[in-house]
């Protein structure tokens, strides 16, 4: 009987750890999606700035374009680095999750490619 309770206690503890890891992974995936959206916003800003320069001068001056978009490009580089760090952390947590689960769990899915949509018809 003692073995049964020991096994049950271990299973409960592992389940709690797995739930905690799953929550952390989900939170990191949401943060990664937010960072990707932020990157897209900066890319659109770059396009708008380049077009504004062209519309004003009817030509592109490389030096002027570089001056206008340098800060956006720098922000994109930092976002890319942060996304890489998040992905590394997710990979580490997923490996830890699998170790606790005993080599893998078919109930865990990789949501790193989930895209946010603003479609009001989608439920």
Buried (B, 14 or more C-beta within 10 A) or exposed (E): EEEEEEEEEEEEEEEEBBEEBBEBBEEBBEBBBEBBEBBEBBEEBBEEBBEEBEEEEEEEEEEBBEEBBEEBEEBBEEBEEBBEEBBEBBEEBBEBBBEBBEEEEEEBEEBBEEEEEEEEEEE
